[in-house]
Amino acid sequence: MSLTVDRLQSFADALTPWETVLASDPHATFFSTPAWLQTWWKHKGAGREPLFLQVRDGDRVVGFGAFVVDAVPVGQAVLFLGSGLSDYADVLAVEGADRRSVVFAVLDYLAGGFGQALFDLQEIPETSPSLPFVRQWLSGRQARWAESVQDVCPIVALPTVAEAYHKELKKSFLADVRRGERRLRERGEVLIVDHVRPEDGDWQALKEQMSDLQSQRMRTKGEIPLWRGPLGDFVKDVLAATDAAGKLRVTGVYLDGRMIAYELCFLHNRTIYAWSRAFDEEHRNTGPGKIALLHLLETGIGQGYRTFDLLRGEEPYKDLWTNGQVRNSRVMFVLQPSLGAWVAFKYRTDWRVRLQRSSLLRRLNRALKSLRGG
């Protein structure tokens, strides 16, 4: 297969081929959608250069890659668009295309145009059919490269009926959720909304409601609320963009008209991606967060979703809901790097780990903490 790679100059130029390939790729995740990545670019794109690659077989578009060119000291780095916030990233290919040829064509283009850069490809899921071809491409070239497990995402394959999923849960756990809902209903009028949307279109107000619940939990742990700052603006815009694309699901639990729990999820390719959740600490003993999540899953199963993904992080509570996991790989490599790219590669793959293991630096860090009073 002889393929042609075109660099597209803007989101407007890229959108049609991007959506065409995305719709046909059975392995694509939500985090490769324009709704997510355009919002990422709006908030994180300053000082960076977008790099959209369209792969054609004749006149037919068969692949797509969304990257960003970033700066390292005295050099450049090429990353997937969305790096840092995206839970998954990948090269896209239409169903039935020769994915090996698509991946090779994209990497050949990057090598030809950015041979002196550091390539830092993050959050490639182990389920991606592209990952073996990335390794194969690197093995056939004079490249210095390193691959490591970056994150773990707990998941569960959903059955076709909710009752079958109930049987997968521990009986005592399911009974506890049901008891909690009964106790909650004794406190007032309970309403569970499948998808919360602001009637007036004010996503800022809805974001603030969820942020208030999230902040309760974080303050009790002595942490800074996540959505009180620039990330909050990102979340507001993500809510609006993904809802407009039909990819948002905010399940809300209300007590006497007041939101006391939410489950914020994204939807794509019959997968539910559970991105954020919180509940009112006042009602902790009724488990409103568990009530929201169980309702979300029961509704999702009925609507034909077949995978539930709790995304990055191995928090213990996730074990109660899931029975599998996806490991994400981070692949870094250099070909003919500039000095800055070489130093960045060595630091990210080797020197940083050595520094973290340094007893001298650990003692210095402890001394600095003591000077600050802890």
C-alpha positions in Angstrom: 0.0 0.0 0.0 1.4 3.4 -1.1 0.1 6.1 1.2 0.4 9.9 1.2 0.6 12.0 4.3 -0.7 15.6 4.2 -0.1 18.2 6.9 -3.3 20.2 7.6 -2.8 23.7 8.8 -5.8 24.3 11.1 -8.6 22.7 13.0 -11.0 23.9 10.3 -9.0 22.1 7.6 -8.6 19.0 9.7 -12.1 18.6 11.0 -13.7 16.7 8.1 -11.0 14.0 7.6 -10.6 13.8 11.4 -14.3 13.0 12.0 -14.4 10.7 9.0 -11.6 8.5 10.4 -12.7 8.8 14.0 -16.2 7.5 13.1 -14.8 4.4 11.4 -12.0 3.5 13.9 -13.4 0.9 16.3 -10.5 1.4 18.6 -10.8 5.2 18.9 -11.5 6.6 22.4 -13.3 9.7 23.5 -10.0 11.5 24.1 -9.3 11.5 20.3 -12.5 13.5 19.6 -12.5 17.1 18.3 -14.8 18.1 21.2 -12.1 17.2 23.8 -9.0 18.2 21.9 -10.3 21.5 20.5 -11.1 22.5 24.1 -7.6 21.3 25.2 -6.0 23.5 22.5 -8.1 26.5 23.5 -6.7 26.3 27.1 -3.3 24.6 26.6 -2.2 25.5 23.1 -0.4 28.8 23.8 3.2 28.7 22.7 2.7 25.4 20.9 2.2 24.4 17.2 -0.6 22.1 16.1 0.4 19.2 13.8 -2.5 17.5 12.0 -1.6 14.6 9.7 -4.0 13.2 7.2 -3.1 9.8 5.6 -4.6 9.0 2.2 -4.7 6.0 0.0 -5.3 7.7 -3.3 -8.3 10.0 -2.7 -9.5 8.0 0.3 -8.6 9.2 3.8 -7.5 6.1 5.8 -5.7 7.6 8.8 -5.3 10.6 11.0 -2.9 11.8 13.7 -3.3 14.8 15.9 0.0 16.0 17.4 1.5 19.2 18.9 5.0 20.6 18.6 6.3 21.9 22.0 9.5 23.4 23.1 12.2 21.9 25.2 15.4 23.9 26.1 17.3 24.2 22.9 15.0 21.9 21.0 11.6 20.6 20.2 9.3 17.9 21.4 6.5 16.2 19.4 3.5 14.9 21.5 0.0 13.8 21.0 -2.4 16.7 21.1 -4.0 16.6 24.5 -1.0 15.3 26.4 -1.2 15.8 30.1 -5.0 15.8 30.4 -6.0 13.0 28.0 -6.4 9.6 29.5 -5.7 7.9 26.2 -4.1 8.9 22.9 -3.4 7.1 19.6 -3.1 7.3 15.8 -6.4 6.7 14.1 -7.2 4.4 11.2 -10.4 3.6 9.4 -11.8 0.1 9.9 -10.3 -2.3 7.3 -7.3 -0.2 6.5 -3.8 -1.6 6.9 -3.1 0.0 10.3 0.6 -1.0 10.1 1.0 1.1 6.9 -0.9 4.0 8.4 1.2 4.0 11.6 4.4 3.7 9.6 3.4 6.5 7.2 2.7 8.8 10.2 6.0 8.0 11.9 7.9 8.3 8.6 6.5 11.8 8.1 7.3 12.8 11.7 10.9 11.5 11.3 11.4 13.4 8.0 10.0 16.7 9.3 11.1 16.6 12.9 14.1 14.3 13.0 15.9 16.4 15.6 13.0 16.5 18.1 12.2 14.5 21.1 9.2 12.3 20.5 7.1 11.7 23.7 4.0 9.7 22.9 2.0 9.3 26.1 -1.0 7.3 27.2 -1.2 4.7 24.4 -3.5 2.0 25.7 -2.2 -1.6 25.6 -5.4 -2.5 23.7 -4.4 -0.2 20.9 -3.5 -2.2 17.7 -1.2 0.7 16.8 1.2 0.1 19.7 2.9 -3.0 18.3 3.5 -1.2 15.0 5.1 1.7 16.8 7.5 -0.7 18.5 8.1 -2.4 15.1 8.9 0.9 13.4 11.4 1.8 16.1 13.1 -1.5 16.1 13.8 -1.1 12.4 15.6 2.2 12.8 18.6 3.6 14.5 16.6 5.2 17.3 17.1 5.4 21.0 13.8 4.7 22.6 12.2 3.7 25.9 8.8 2.4 26.8 7.3 2.3 30.2 3.9 1.7 31.8 2.6 5.2 32.5 -0.9 4.7 34.0 -3.4 2.0 34.8 -7.1 2.4 34.0 -9.6 0.0 35.8 -12.4 -1.1 33.4 -15.3 -3.6 33.2 -16.9 -5.2 30.2 -20.6 -4.6 30.7 -23.2 -7.3 30.1 -26.4 -6.8 28.0 -28.7 -6.6 31.0 -28.3 -4.8 34.3 -29.3 -7.9 36.4 -26.2 -9.7 35.0 -24.0 -6.8 36.2 -25.6 -6.9 39.6 -24.5 -10.5 39.9 -20.9 -9.5 39.3 -20.9 -7.1 42.3 -20.5 -8.4 45.8 -23.9 -9.0 47.3 -23.0 -7.1 50.5 -21.9 -4.1 48.4 -25.0 -4.0 46.3 -27.2 -4.4 49.3 -25.3 -1.5 51.0 -26.0 0.7 48.0 -29.7 -0.2 48.1 -30.0 0.5 51.8 -28.3 3.8 51.4 -30.8 4.9 48.8 -33.7 3.9 51.1 -32.2 5.9 53.9 -31.7 8.9 51.6 -35.3 8.8 50.5 -36.3 8.9 54.1 -34.6 12.3 54.4 -36.6 14.0 51.6 -37.6 13.9 47.9 -34.9 12.2 45.9 -34.5 12.7 42.2 -31.9 10.9 40.0 -31.4 12.7 36.7 -29.8 10.7 33.9 -28.2 13.7 32.2 -28.1 17.1 33.9 -28.2 20.0 31.4 -28.6 23.7 32.4 -31.9 24.9 30.9 -30.5 28.3 30.3 -27.3 27.0 28.8 -25.2 28.3 31.8 -22.5 25.6 32.1 -20.6 27.8 34.5 -23.4 27.5 37.0 -23.5 23.7 36.7 -19.7 23.5 36.9 -19.9 25.5 40.1 -22.4 23.1 41.6 -20.2 20.1 40.9 -17.1 22.1 42.0 -18.7 22.8 45.4 -19.3 19.1 46.0 -15.8 18.3 44.9 -14.3 20.9 47.1 -15.8 19.5 50.2 -13.9 16.3 49.9 -10.7 17.9 48.9 -10.7 20.4 51.8 -11.2 17.6 54.3 -8.0 16.1 52.9 -6.2 19.4 53.0 -6.0 19.6 49.2 -6.6 22.6 46.9 -9.9 22.2 45.0 -9.2 21.2 41.4 -11.7 23.3 39.7 -10.9 26.6 41.5 -8.6 28.1 38.9 -7.7 27.6 35.2 -8.8 24.0 35.2 -12.3 25.2 36.1 -12.5 27.2 32.9 -11.4 24.1 30.9 -14.0 22.0 32.6 -16.8 24.5 31.8 -15.8 24.6 28.1 -15.5 20.8 28.0 -19.0 20.4 29.4 -20.4 22.7 26.7 -18.4 21.2 23.8 -19.0 17.5 24.7 -22.7 18.1 25.3 -23.1 19.7 21.9 -21.4 16.7 20.4 -23.7 14.3 22.2 -20.8 12.8 24.2 -21.5 14.1 27.7 -23.4 12.4 30.5 -23.8 14.0 33.9 -25.8 11.8 36.3 -27.0 13.9 39.2 -28.6 12.9 42.5 -30.8 15.6 44.0 -32.3 15.8 47.5 -35.2 18.3 47.9 -34.0 20.0 44.7 -30.3 20.3 45.7 -27.6 18.3 43.9 -25.8 16.1 46.5 -23.9 13.8 44.1 -22.8 13.7 40.5 -21.0 11.4 38.1 -19.5 13.2 35.1 -18.8 10.9 32.1 -17.9 11.0 28.5 -19.3 8.7 25.8 -17.8 7.2 22.7 -17.9 3.9 20.8 -20.2 2.2 23.3 -17.9 3.1 26.2 -18.6 5.1 29.3 -15.6 7.1 30.5 -16.1 8.1 34.1 -14.0 11.3 34.5 -15.1 13.0 37.7 -17.4 12.4 40.7 -18.2 13.9 44.0 -20.9 13.9 46.7 -22.1 15.9 49.7 -20.2 15.0 52.8 -23.3 15.6 54.9 -25.0 12.6 53.3 -21.9 10.3 53.2 -23.5 7.6 55.3 -26.2 7.1 52.6 -23.6 6.7 49.8 -25.1 9.2 47.3 -22.0 8.8 45.0 -22.6 5.1 44.8 -26.2 5.6 44.1 -25.3 7.9 41.2 -22.8 5.5 39.8 -25.1 2.5 40.0 -27.9 4.4 38.3 -25.4 5.5 35.5 -24.3 1.9 34.9 -27.9 0.5 34.9 -29.0 3.2 32.4 -25.9 2.8 30.3 -26.3 -1.0 30.0 -29.9 -0.5 28.9 -28.7 2.0 26.2 -26.2 -0.5 24.8 -22.9 0.6 26.3 -20.5 -2.3 26.6 -17.5 -1.0 28.5 -17.2 1.1 31.6 -13.8 2.8 32.1 -12.9 4.5 35.4 -9.8 6.0 33.7 -6.4 6.6 35.2 -5.7 5.8 38.8 -5.9 2.7 40.9 -7.9 4.1 43.8 -9.2 1.2 46.0 -12.9 2.2 45.6 -12.6 1.3 41.9 -12.1 -2.3 42.7 -15.7 -2.5 43.9 -17.0 -1.7 40.5 -14.5 -3.1 37.9 -12.8 -6.4 37.2 -10.2 -5.6 34.7 -7.6 -3.0 33.7 -5.9 -1.3 30.8 -2.2 -0.3 31.1 -1.1 2.7 29.2 2.4 3.0 27.6 4.6 6.0 27.2 6.9 5.7 24.3 9.8 8.1 24.0 12.4 8.2 21.3 15.0 10.3 19.5 16.4 9.8 16.0 19.0 12.5 15.2 18.3 14.8 18.2 19.4 18.3 18.9 21.3 18.7 22.1 18.2 19.9 23.9 16.1 17.0 22.7 18.8 14.5 23.7 19.1 16.0 27.2 15.3 16.0 27.6 15.2 12.3 26.5 17.9 11.3 28.9 16.2 13.3 31.7 12.8 11.8 31.2 13.9 8.3 30.7 16.9 8.0 33.0 18.2 11.0 35.0 14.9 11.9 36.6 14.6 8.4 38.2 18.2 8.5 39.4 17.7 11.9 40.9 14.5 10.7 42.7 16.5 7.8 44.1 19.4 10.0 45.3 19.8 9.8 49.1 21.5 13.2 49.1 18.6 14.9 47.4 16.1 13.2 49.7 18.0 14.5 52.7 18.1 18.0 51.1 14.4 17.9 50.5 13.7 16.9 54.1 15.9 19.7 55.3 14.1 22.3 53.2 10.7 21.0 54.5 12.0 21.4 58.1 13.1 24.9 57.4 9.6 25.7 56.1 8.1 24.2 59.2 7.0 20.9 57.7 
